[in-house]
Amino acid sequence: MAIQKGNVFTWERTFTEEEVLQFAEFSGDKGRHHLEKDEQGRLVVHGLLTASIGTKIGGDLHYIASEMVSEFKRPVFTGDAILCEVTVTEAEQKEGYQKVSMSSVYTNQHGKAVMTGSVKGIIRD
C-alpha cells in the first residue's frame, strides 16, 4: 500500500472498566484514579491505553514507529467513545521502504480533543 501525504485513517473505540483494570495489571500503573470510580461511576483510562487506538491504525499499515510524541489534553473515562484520526504529514519513498510521518487527534463523543500526537517511522516495501 503506497501511503501519500494527506491520507487520513480513523479508528474509534470505547474502553471498558475491565480493560482499564487489566491494563493497570499489565502496565503496573495502579494510580488511584485508574482503580477507584469517580462520582459518576467511571474510571480514568490510562493515557497509553488511549494512545493504543492509534497503534491499531499503525498495525494495519505495517508501520514501524521510531518516535512518538503525545499530549494528553483532558481525561478519558470508561464509556467514552474515542475517535482517533491520523493524517499523513510526510511520505518519502526510499530504497525498500517509505519514510512516513503522521499527526493524530483523538476526540471524545462530545467532539473535544482528549489527546494529540505525532509519530515518525517507516513502512517496508
Secondary structure by P-SEA (a helix, b strand, c coil): cccccccccbbbbbbcaaaaaaaaaaacccccccccccccccccccccccaaaaaaaaaaacccccbbbbbbccccccccbbbbbbbbcbbbbccccccccccbbbbcccccccccccccccccc
